[in-house]
Amino acid sequence: MELQQIIDKSHRIVFFGGAGVSTESGIPDFRSVDGLYNQKYDYPPEQILSHTFFMRHTKAFYDFYRDKMLCLTAKPNKAHYKLAEMERAGILSSVITQNIDGLHTAAGSKKVLELHGSVHRNYCMDCGKFYTAEDILNSTGIPKCTCGGIIKPDVVLYEEGLDDKTVTEAVREISQCDTLIIAGTSLTVYPAAGMVRLNIPLHTTFYCFIKLLVNHAFTSFKLFHLFRISQAYIYNSALSCIIRVRKTSSIEMYYLC
């Protein structure tokens, strides 16, 4: 069965995406060969992007954050726009994203669940005053509020928990969908990665609950151990063309039952 056929037969589709969705917008991913975590810095990126590092080395955190995490000139790509189009057509129920770039919203998607927060929301740690991503980008050193407090991005750092309300809504969306499209993620960051196999309703047969994985790089996610695979196809289209399903060879797409 082709991807378009699966989409046409689905009644409630949910999209679950990661950094690979935004690479065609010029935003680097994290774990591919050229990804952020394979570049050299004074500290490992995983350490820099932790709560402890933010609290102890706030200036060094913001030096890295402004340079590598604030990609404010990036624009939505065809994948973002296609998903927004599917939502407007009533085909797609929601987008669940691990990305913090805000590009799904910029493309027009209305129901976007941002598991790891957004660079476009920043708050004073003392008084709670809101600041934009542009405010952070244009600041120097440690950005401070008018009250003197330190401003913190509303992004989930290592050692921090996900927002309870967002997690609850994401789990509800996944539990109620009949097709879950997974794209652009290595599925190695938890607890977000664990959501893709949560809460399959007891009344839903395996052949009705279809999971699709579309990814540029090999994922260490144990697909063959977690699911019984009925069909496997390989396509070579860019991620932005996943809905068109053109045969090529760099993307692995698994139809999981």
Helices and strands as residue ranges (DSSP letters): H 3-9, E 13-17, G 19-21, G 23-25, G 36-38, H 45-48, H 51-56, H 58-64, I 65-69, H 78-88, E 92-97, H 103-107, E 112-114, E 117-124, E 130-131, H 133-137, E 151-155, H 164-176, E 179-183, G 192-197, E 210-215, H 223-226, E 229-235, G 239-241, E 251-256
